[in-house]
Amino acid sequence: MSKFRKKKKGMPAVNTASLPDIVFMLLFFFMVTTTMRETDLKLENPKLPSATEVQKLEHKSLVSTIYVGKSKDPARHGVGFNRIQLNDKIATAADVPAFIINSRSKVSEAEVPFMTTSIKADKESNVGTIIDIRLKLRDANALKISYSASKAVDN
């Protein structure tokens, strides 16, 4: 009898030594590339009006967005398309100057002239509400206004 027996050859075990490295690389990749939404919409997603000449806004960090549309919770915020959302709360047109002053306080003094106010209004929104917002923006000396629109599809 021999002292050395031959072992049965089978499939070698799968090497899992590099698995934690791969998992952490994927985790790090998604943490770096994911952007978090800054505001939680309390209004229904606005159906933007269509336009033929659409331009993208530069310097999105200098854009303050005002949403106008229909509330997701009409029992709490009221019925109609003339609800205004500033940051994460439903507001009125009278709250717009305080919103602009708060936005200006978050940026340096040199960037204040480049700040833009974007109005994302549903196409069924009341024009009177948008005019009220514009008047309050004028009072706050926020004269750069952008109206969000979707690009018109040519047939």
PyMOL commands that place a pseudoatom at each C-alpha (Angstrom):
pseudoatom trace, name=CA, resn=MET, resi=1, chain=A, elem=C, hetatm=0, pos=[0.000, 0.000, 0.000]
pseudoatom trace, name=CA, resn=SER, resi=2, chain=A, elem=C, hetatm=0, pos=[1.206, 3.366, -0.819]
pseudoatom trace, name=CA, resn=LYS, resi=3, chain=A, elem=C, hetatm=0, pos=[1.455, 6.167, 1.666]
pseudoatom trace, name=CA, resn=PHE, resi=4, chain=A, elem=C, hetatm=0, pos=[0.402, 8.831, -0.783]
pseudoatom trace, name=CA, resn=ARG, resi=5, chain=A, elem=C, hetatm=0, pos=[-3.063, 8.495, -2.105]
pseudoatom trace, name=CA, resn=LYS, resi=6, chain=A, elem=C, hetatm=0, pos=[-4.273, 10.482, -4.995]
pseudoatom trace, name=CA, resn=LYS, resi=7, chain=A, elem=C, hetatm=0, pos=[-7.137, 12.770, -4.100]
pseudoatom trace, name=CA, resn=LYS, resi=8, chain=A, elem=C, hetatm=0, pos=[-10.175, 12.863, -6.279]
pseudoatom trace, name=CA, resn=LYS, resi=9, chain=A, elem=C, hetatm=0, pos=[-9.993, 15.849, -8.541]
pseudoatom trace, name=CA, resn=GLY, resi=10, chain=A, elem=C, hetatm=0, pos=[-13.126, 17.989, -8.544]
pseudoatom trace, name=CA, resn=MET, resi=11, chain=A, elem=C, hetatm=0, pos=[-14.086, 21.556, -9.254]
pseudoatom trace, name=CA, resn=PRO, resi=12, chain=A, elem=C, hetatm=0, pos=[-11.926, 24.012, -7.342]
pseudoatom trace, name=CA, resn=ALA, resi=13, chain=A, elem=C, hetatm=0, pos=[-13.736, 26.366, -4.947]
pseudoatom trace, name=CA, resn=VAL, resi=14, chain=A, elem=C, hetatm=0, pos=[-14.639, 29.815, -6.236]
pseudoatom trace, name=CA, resn=ASN, resi=15, chain=A, elem=C, hetatm=0, pos=[-12.225, 32.425, -4.946]
pseudoatom trace, name=CA, resn=THR, resi=16, chain=A, elem=C, hetatm=0, pos=[-14.235, 35.168, -3.212]
pseudoatom trace, name=CA, resn=ALA, resi=17, chain=A, elem=C, hetatm=0, pos=[-11.287, 37.162, -1.889]
pseudoatom trace, name=CA, resn=SER, resi=18, chain=A, elem=C, hetatm=0, pos=[-11.850, 40.080, -4.291]
pseudoatom trace, name=CA, resn=LEU, resi=19, chain=A, elem=C, hetatm=0, pos=[-15.634, 40.216, -3.822]
pseudoatom trace, name=CA, resn=PRO, resi=20, chain=A, elem=C, hetatm=0, pos=[-15.587, 42.858, -1.014]
pseudoatom trace, name=CA, resn=ASP, resi=21, chain=A, elem=C, hetatm=0, pos=[-13.319, 45.060, -3.128]
pseudoatom trace, name=CA, resn=ILE, resi=22, chain=A, elem=C, hetatm=0, pos=[-15.740, 44.926, -6.042]
pseudoatom trace, name=CA, resn=VAL, resi=23, chain=A, elem=C, hetatm=0, pos=[-18.741, 45.645, -3.817]
pseudoatom trace, name=CA, resn=PHE, resi=24, chain=A, elem=C, hetatm=0, pos=[-17.057, 48.696, -2.258]
pseudoatom trace, name=CA, resn=MET, resi=25, chain=A, elem=C, hetatm=0, pos=[-15.977, 50.014, -5.668]
pseudoatom trace, name=CA, resn=LEU, resi=26, chain=A, elem=C, hetatm=0, pos=[-19.587, 49.803, -6.902]
pseudoatom trace, name=CA, resn=LEU, resi=27, chain=A, elem=C, hetatm=0, pos=[-20.866, 51.433, -3.722]
pseudoatom trace, name=CA, resn=PHE, resi=28, chain=A, elem=C, hetatm=0, pos=[-18.343, 54.262, -4.040]
pseudoatom trace, name=CA, resn=PHE, resi=29, chain=A, elem=C, hetatm=0, pos=[-19.198, 54.744, -7.736]
pseudoatom trace, name=CA, resn=PHE, resi=30, chain=A, elem=C, hetatm=0, pos=[-22.919, 55.124, -7.033]
pseudoatom trace, name=CA, resn=MET, resi=31, chain=A, elem=C, hetatm=0, pos=[-22.307, 57.427, -4.061]
pseudoatom trace, name=CA, resn=VAL, resi=32, chain=A, elem=C, hetatm=0, pos=[-20.230, 59.745, -6.236]
pseudoatom trace, name=CA, resn=THR, resi=33, chain=A, elem=C, hetatm=0, pos=[-22.446, 59.783, -9.327]
pseudoatom trace, name=CA, resn=THR, resi=34, chain=A, elem=C, hetatm=0, pos=[-25.885, 59.962, -7.699]
pseudoatom trace, name=CA, resn=THR, resi=35, chain=A, elem=C, hetatm=0, pos=[-27.460, 63.358, -7.198]
pseudoatom trace, name=CA, resn=MET, resi=36, chain=A, elem=C, hetatm=0, pos=[-30.064, 63.819, -4.523]
pseudoatom trace, name=CA, resn=ARG, resi=37, chain=A, elem=C, hetatm=0, pos=[-33.223, 65.776, -5.166]
pseudoatom trace, name=CA, resn=GLU, resi=38, chain=A, elem=C, hetatm=0, pos=[-33.131, 69.016, -3.225]
pseudoatom trace, name=CA, resn=THR, resi=39, chain=A, elem=C, hetatm=0, pos=[-36.867, 69.545, -2.929]
pseudoatom trace, name=CA, resn=ASP, resi=40, chain=A, elem=C, hetatm=0, pos=[-39.714, 67.132, -2.435]
pseudoatom trace, name=CA, resn=LEU, resi=41, chain=A, elem=C, hetatm=0, pos=[-42.548, 68.086, -4.797]
pseudoatom trace, name=CA, resn=LYS, resi=42, chain=A, elem=C, hetatm=0, pos=[-45.847, 68.637, -3.050]
pseudoatom trace, name=CA, resn=LEU, resi=43, chain=A, elem=C, hetatm=0, pos=[-47.414, 69.597, -6.372]
pseudoatom trace, name=CA, resn=GLU, resi=44, chain=A, elem=C, hetatm=0, pos=[-48.258, 67.233, -9.187]
pseudoatom trace, name=CA, resn=ASN, resi=45, chain=A, elem=C, hetatm=0, pos=[-45.541, 67.012, -11.821]
pseudoatom trace, name=CA, resn=PRO, resi=46, chain=A, elem=C, hetatm=0, pos=[-46.145, 70.108, -13.935]
pseudoatom trace, name=CA, resn=LYS, resi=47, chain=A, elem=C, hetatm=0, pos=[-47.137, 69.646, -17.546]
pseudoatom trace, name=CA, resn=LEU, resi=48, chain=A, elem=C, hetatm=0, pos=[-44.877, 72.344, -18.917]
pseudoatom trace, name=CA, resn=PRO, resi=49, chain=A, elem=C, hetatm=0, pos=[-45.954, 74.433, -21.896]
pseudoatom trace, name=CA, resn=SER, resi=50, chain=A, elem=C, hetatm=0, pos=[-44.112, 73.711, -25.130]
pseudoatom trace, name=CA, resn=ALA, resi=51, chain=A, elem=C, hetatm=0, pos=[-41.731, 76.149, -26.786]
pseudoatom trace, name=CA, resn=THR, resi=52, chain=A, elem=C, hetatm=0, pos=[-39.683, 76.205, -29.976]
pseudoatom trace, name=CA, resn=GLU, resi=53, chain=A, elem=C, hetatm=0, pos=[-36.650, 78.136, -28.657]
pseudoatom trace, name=CA, resn=VAL, resi=54, chain=A, elem=C, hetatm=0, pos=[-35.475, 76.324, -25.524]
pseudoatom trace, name=CA, resn=GLN, resi=55, chain=A, elem=C, hetatm=0, pos=[-32.143, 76.945, -23.767]
pseudoatom trace, name=CA, resn=LYS, resi=56, chain=A, elem=C, hetatm=0, pos=[-30.613, 75.113, -20.834]
pseudoatom trace, name=CA, resn=LEU, resi=57, chain=A, elem=C, hetatm=0, pos=[-29.796, 77.136, -17.747]
pseudoatom trace, name=CA, resn=GLU, resi=58, chain=A, elem=C, hetatm=0, pos=[-26.143, 77.571, -16.861]
pseudoatom trace, name=CA, resn=HIS, resi=59, chain=A, elem=C, hetatm=0, pos=[-24.933, 77.397, -13.252]
pseudoatom trace, name=CA, resn=LYS, resi=60, chain=A, elem=C, hetatm=0, pos=[-27.784, 75.395, -11.740]
pseudoatom trace, name=CA, resn=SER, resi=61, chain=A, elem=C, hetatm=0, pos=[-26.477, 76.202, -8.273]
pseudoatom trace, name=CA, resn=LEU, resi=62, chain=A, elem=C, hetatm=0, pos=[-27.488, 79.832, -8.863]
pseudoatom trace, name=CA, resn=VAL, resi=63, chain=A, elem=C, hetatm=0, pos=[-31.083, 78.974, -9.847]
pseudoatom trace, name=CA, resn=SER, resi=64, chain=A, elem=C, hetatm=0, pos=[-33.975, 79.321, -7.395]
pseudoatom trace, name=CA, resn=THR, resi=65, chain=A, elem=C, hetatm=0, pos=[-37.029, 77.382, -8.545]
pseudoatom trace, name=CA, resn=ILE, resi=66, chain=A, elem=C, hetatm=0, pos=[-40.643, 78.323, -7.881]
pseudoatom trace, name=CA, resn=TYR, resi=67, chain=A, elem=C, hetatm=0, pos=[-43.202, 75.625, -8.699]
pseudoatom trace, name=CA, resn=VAL, resi=68, chain=A, elem=C, hetatm=0, pos=[-46.786, 76.522, -9.615]
pseudoatom trace, name=CA, resn=GLY, resi=69, chain=A, elem=C, hetatm=0, pos=[-49.416, 73.877, -10.146]
pseudoatom trace, name=CA, resn=LYS, resi=70, chain=A, elem=C, hetatm=0, pos=[-52.029, 71.593, -8.679]
pseudoatom trace, name=CA, resn=SER, resi=71, chain=A, elem=C, hetatm=0, pos=[-51.522, 70.218, -5.169]
pseudoatom trace, name=CA, resn=LYS, resi=72, chain=A, elem=C, hetatm=0, pos=[-51.046, 66.467, -4.670]
pseudoatom trace, name=CA, resn=ASP, resi=73, chain=A, elem=C, hetatm=0, pos=[-53.063, 66.730, -1.445]
pseudoatom trace, name=CA, resn=PRO, resi=74, chain=A, elem=C, hetatm=0, pos=[-56.086, 68.957, -2.230]
pseudoatom trace, name=CA, resn=ALA, resi=75, chain=A, elem=C, hetatm=0, pos=[-57.655, 68.305, 1.193]
pseudoatom trace, name=CA, resn=ARG, resi=76, chain=A, elem=C, hetatm=0, pos=[-54.642, 69.888, 2.867]
pseudoatom trace, name=CA, resn=HIS, resi=77, chain=A, elem=C, hetatm=0, pos=[-53.567, 72.590, 0.414]
pseudoatom trace, name=CA, resn=GLY, resi=78, chain=A, elem=C, hetatm=0, pos=[-56.765, 73.422, -1.453]
pseudoatom trace, name=CA, resn=VAL, resi=79, chain=A, elem=C, hetatm=0, pos=[-58.075, 72.701, -4.919]
pseudoatom trace, name=CA, resn=GLY, resi=80, chain=A, elem=C, hetatm=0, pos=[-56.903, 74.367, -8.114]
pseudoatom trace, name=CA, resn=PHE, resi=81, chain=A, elem=C, hetatm=0, pos=[-53.858, 74.941, -10.267]
pseudoatom trace, name=CA, resn=ASN, resi=82, chain=A, elem=C, hetatm=0, pos=[-52.668, 78.066, -8.470]
pseudoatom trace, name=CA, resn=ARG, resi=83, chain=A, elem=C, hetatm=0, pos=[-50.640, 76.538, -5.626]
pseudoatom trace, name=CA, resn=ILE, resi=84, chain=A, elem=C, hetatm=0, pos=[-47.074, 77.848, -5.166]
pseudoatom trace, name=CA, resn=GLN, resi=85, chain=A, elem=C, hetatm=0, pos=[-44.248, 75.737, -3.768]
pseudoatom trace, name=CA, resn=LEU, resi=86, chain=A, elem=C, hetatm=0, pos=[-41.065, 77.324, -2.433]
pseudoatom trace, name=CA, resn=ASN, resi=87, chain=A, elem=C, hetatm=0, pos=[-38.453, 74.775, -1.337]
pseudoatom trace, name=CA, resn=ASP, resi=88, chain=A, elem=C, hetatm=0, pos=[-40.424, 72.067, 0.482]
pseudoatom trace, name=CA, resn=LYS, resi=89, chain=A, elem=C, hetatm=0, pos=[-43.544, 73.971, 1.501]
pseudoatom trace, name=CA, resn=ILE, resi=90, chain=A, elem=C, hetatm=0, pos=[-46.683, 75.338, -0.069]
pseudoatom trace, name=CA, resn=ALA, resi=91, chain=A, elem=C, hetatm=0, pos=[-46.629, 79.135, 0.132]
pseudoatom trace, name=CA, resn=THR, resi=92, chain=A, elem=C, hetatm=0, pos=[-48.302, 82.263, -1.172]
pseudoatom trace, name=CA, resn=ALA, resi=93, chain=A, elem=C, hetatm=0, pos=[-47.001, 84.985, -3.460]
pseudoatom trace, name=CA, resn=ALA, resi=94, chain=A, elem=C, hetatm=0, pos=[-46.310, 87.136, -0.369]
pseudoatom trace, name=CA, resn=ASP, resi=95, chain=A, elem=C, hetatm=0, pos=[-43.657, 84.591, 0.733]
pseudoatom trace, name=CA, resn=VAL, resi=96, chain=A, elem=C, hetatm=0, pos=[-41.622, 84.967, -2.483]
pseudoatom trace, name=CA, resn=PRO, resi=97, chain=A, elem=C, hetatm=0, pos=[-39.430, 87.940, -1.377]
pseudoatom trace, name=CA, resn=ALA, resi=98, chain=A, elem=C, hetatm=0, pos=[-38.338, 86.095, 1.791]
pseudoatom trace, name=CA, resn=PHE, resi=99, chain=A, elem=C, hetatm=0, pos=[-37.536, 83.030, -0.347]
pseudoatom trace, name=CA, resn=ILE, resi=100, chain=A, elem=C, hetatm=0, pos=[-35.352, 85.142, -2.666]
pseudoatom trace, name=CA, resn=ILE, resi=101, chain=A, elem=C, hetatm=0, pos=[-33.551, 86.830, 0.242]
pseudoatom trace, name=CA, resn=ASN, resi=102, chain=A, elem=C, hetatm=0, pos=[-32.899, 83.417, 1.797]
pseudoatom trace, name=CA, resn=SER, resi=103, chain=A, elem=C, hetatm=0, pos=[-31.526, 82.125, -1.534]
pseudoatom trace, name=CA, resn=ARG, resi=104, chain=A, elem=C, hetatm=0, pos=[-29.242, 85.160, -1.860]
pseudoatom trace, name=CA, resn=SER, resi=105, chain=A, elem=C, hetatm=0, pos=[-27.846, 84.635, 1.627]
pseudoatom trace, name=CA, resn=LYS, resi=106, chain=A, elem=C, hetatm=0, pos=[-26.584, 81.168, 0.613]
pseudoatom trace, name=CA, resn=VAL, resi=107, chain=A, elem=C, hetatm=0, pos=[-24.294, 82.429, -2.181]
pseudoatom trace, name=CA, resn=SER, resi=108, chain=A, elem=C, hetatm=0, pos=[-21.385, 84.831, -2.202]
pseudoatom trace, name=CA, resn=GLU, resi=109, chain=A, elem=C, hetatm=0, pos=[-21.954, 88.511, -2.874]
pseudoatom trace, name=CA, resn=ALA, resi=110, chain=A, elem=C, hetatm=0, pos=[-20.140, 88.309, -6.225]
pseudoatom trace, name=CA, resn=GLU, resi=111, chain=A, elem=C, hetatm=0, pos=[-22.577, 85.636, -7.511]
pseudoatom trace, name=CA, resn=VAL, resi=112, chain=A, elem=C, hetatm=0, pos=[-25.801, 87.463, -6.579]
pseudoatom trace, name=CA, resn=PRO, resi=113, chain=A, elem=C, hetatm=0, pos=[-26.070, 89.328, -9.948]
pseudoatom trace, name=CA, resn=PHE, resi=114, chain=A, elem=C, hetatm=0, pos=[-25.926, 85.968, -11.767]
pseudoatom trace, name=CA, resn=MET, resi=115, chain=A, elem=C, hetatm=0, pos=[-28.785, 84.402, -9.800]
pseudoatom trace, name=CA, resn=THR, resi=116, chain=A, elem=C, hetatm=0, pos=[-31.833, 83.371, -11.820]
pseudoatom trace, name=CA, resn=THR, resi=117, chain=A, elem=C, hetatm=0, pos=[-35.345, 82.598, -10.652]
pseudoatom trace, name=CA, resn=SER, resi=118, chain=A, elem=C, hetatm=0, pos=[-36.953, 79.752, -12.572]
pseudoatom trace, name=CA, resn=ILE, resi=119, chain=A, elem=C, hetatm=0, pos=[-40.733, 79.455, -12.632]
pseudoatom trace, name=CA, resn=LYS, resi=120, chain=A, elem=C, hetatm=0, pos=[-41.958, 75.942, -13.388]
pseudoatom trace, name=CA, resn=ALA, resi=121, chain=A, elem=C, hetatm=0, pos=[-45.661, 76.410, -13.922]
pseudoatom trace, name=CA, resn=ASP, resi=122, chain=A, elem=C, hetatm=0, pos=[-48.209, 73.903, -15.157]
pseudoatom trace, name=CA, resn=LYS, resi=123, chain=A, elem=C, hetatm=0, pos=[-49.710, 74.940, -18.473]
pseudoatom trace, name=CA, resn=GLU, resi=124, chain=A, elem=C, hetatm=0, pos=[-53.147, 75.039, -16.832]
pseudoatom trace, name=CA, resn=SER, resi=125, chain=A, elem=C, hetatm=0, pos=[-51.955, 77.348, -14.025]
pseudoatom trace, name=CA, resn=ASN, resi=126, chain=A, elem=C, hetatm=0, pos=[-53.687, 80.635, -13.473]
pseudoatom trace, name=CA, resn=VAL, resi=127, chain=A, elem=C, hetatm=0, pos=[-51.833, 83.516, -15.177]
pseudoatom trace, name=CA, resn=GLY, resi=128, chain=A, elem=C, hetatm=0, pos=[-52.826, 85.822, -12.334]
pseudoatom trace, name=CA, resn=THR, resi=129, chain=A, elem=C, hetatm=0, pos=[-50.777, 83.714, -9.921]
pseudoatom trace, name=CA, resn=ILE, resi=130, chain=A, elem=C, hetatm=0, pos=[-47.713, 83.976, -12.165]
pseudoatom trace, name=CA, resn=ILE, resi=131, chain=A, elem=C, hetatm=0, pos=[-48.181, 87.747, -12.444]
pseudoatom trace, name=CA, resn=ASP, resi=132, chain=A, elem=C, hetatm=0, pos=[-48.406, 87.984, -8.631]
pseudoatom trace, name=CA, resn=ILE, resi=133, chain=A, elem=C, hetatm=0, pos=[-45.122, 86.056, -8.383]
pseudoatom trace, name=CA, resn=ARG, resi=134, chain=A, elem=C, hetatm=0, pos=[-43.486, 88.361, -10.938]
pseudoatom trace, name=CA, resn=LEU, resi=135, chain=A, elem=C, hetatm=0, pos=[-44.589, 91.459, -9.006]
pseudoatom trace, name=CA, resn=LYS, resi=136, chain=A, elem=C, hetatm=0, pos=[-43.137, 90.056, -5.783]
pseudoatom trace, name=CA, resn=LEU, resi=137, chain=A, elem=C, hetatm=0, pos=[-39.908, 89.161, -7.608]
pseudoatom trace, name=CA, resn=ARG, resi=138, chain=A, elem=C, hetatm=0, pos=[-39.733, 92.746, -8.857]
pseudoatom trace, name=CA, resn=ASP, resi=139, chain=A, elem=C, hetatm=0, pos=[-40.161, 93.973, -5.257]
pseudoatom trace, name=CA, resn=ALA, resi=140, chain=A, elem=C, hetatm=0, pos=[-37.254, 91.729, -4.198]
pseudoatom trace, name=CA, resn=ASN, resi=141, chain=A, elem=C, hetatm=0, pos=[-35.152, 93.039, -7.129]
pseudoatom trace, name=CA, resn=ALA, resi=142, chain=A, elem=C, hetatm=0, pos=[-34.901, 89.538, -8.654]
pseudoatom trace, name=CA, resn=LEU, resi=143, chain=A, elem=C, hetatm=0, pos=[-35.173, 90.586, -12.295]
pseudoatom trace, name=CA, resn=LYS, resi=144, chain=A, elem=C, hetatm=0, pos=[-33.631, 87.543, -14.028]
pseudoatom trace, name=CA, resn=ILE, resi=145, chain=A, elem=C, hetatm=0, pos=[-36.591, 85.217, -14.550]
pseudoatom trace, name=CA, resn=SER, resi=146, chain=A, elem=C, hetatm=0, pos=[-36.670, 81.988, -16.532]
pseudoatom trace, name=CA, resn=TYR, resi=147, chain=A, elem=C, hetatm=0, pos=[-39.865, 80.197, -17.494]
pseudoatom trace, name=CA, resn=SER, resi=148, chain=A, elem=C, hetatm=0, pos=[-39.433, 76.434, -17.798]
pseudoatom trace, name=CA, resn=ALA, resi=149, chain=A, elem=C, hetatm=0, pos=[-40.860, 74.811, -20.912]
pseudoatom trace, name=CA, resn=SER, resi=150, chain=A, elem=C, hetatm=0, pos=[-40.547, 71.557, -22.784]
pseudoatom trace, name=CA, resn=LYS, resi=151, chain=A, elem=C, hetatm=0, pos=[-39.159, 71.506, -26.301]
pseudoatom trace, name=CA, resn=ALA, resi=152, chain=A, elem=C, hetatm=0, pos=[-41.882, 71.418, -28.952]
pseudoatom trace, name=CA, resn=VAL, resi=153, chain=A, elem=C, hetatm=0, pos=[-41.824, 68.338, -31.160]
pseudoatom trace, name=CA, resn=ASP, resi=154, chain=A, elem=C, hetatm=0, pos=[-41.899, 69.102, -34.886]
pseudoatom trace, name=CA, resn=ASN, resi=155, chain=A, elem=C, hetatm=0, pos=[-44.117, 66.863, -36.979]
for i in range(1, 155): cmd.bond("trace and resi %d" % i, "trace and resi %d" % (i + 1))
show_as sticks, trace
zoom trace
